[in-house]
Amino acid sequence: MLTMNKPNKVATPPRGKSVVVMTPDERIADMQAFGREIRESKKTAQEFLVRAGILDKKGELAKPYRG
């Protein structure tokens, strides 16, 4: 059986997008700030959970998370 050896590709940002390289401490601070932002109100928390696919547009648990 032959296997194809594919060269390792380095991820590049999509055109028009920039990437900010952060130190681990900067990344942690950024994630903590984002957490504070999404917890500012019930609305922002729900919007995040919908974008993450955890809640559906009705605000109920998405199918994979239902019991």
ChimeraX attribute file (.defattr): number of C-alpha atoms within 10 A of each C-alpha:
attribute: neighborCount
match mode: 1-to-1
recipient: residues
	/A:1	2
	/A:2	4
	/A:3	5
	/A:4	5
	/A:5	6
	/A:6	6
	/A:7	6
	/A:8	6
	/A:9	6
	/A:10	6
	/A:11	6
	/A:12	9
	/A:13	9
	/A:14	8
	/A:15	6
	/A:16	5
	/A:17	7
	/A:18	9
	/A:19	8
	/A:20	6
	/A:21	8
	/A:22	10
	/A:23	9
	/A:24	9
	/A:25	9
	/A:26	11
	/A:27	13
	/A:28	12
	/A:29	12
	/A:30	13
	/A:31	12
	/A:32	11
	/A:33	12
	/A:34	11
	/A:35	12
	/A:36	12
	/A:37	12
	/A:38	16
	/A:39	14
	/A:40	10
	/A:41	11
	/A:42	10
	/A:43	11
	/A:44	13
	/A:45	15
	/A:46	20
	/A:47	17
	/A:48	15
	/A:49	18
	/A:50	18
	/A:51	11
	/A:52	10
	/A:53	15
	/A:54	18
	/A:55	20
	/A:56	16
	/A:57	14
	/A:58	9
	/A:59	12
	/A:60	13
	/A:61	16
	/A:62	15
	/A:63	11
	/A:64	9
	/A:65	10
	/A:66	9
	/A:67	5
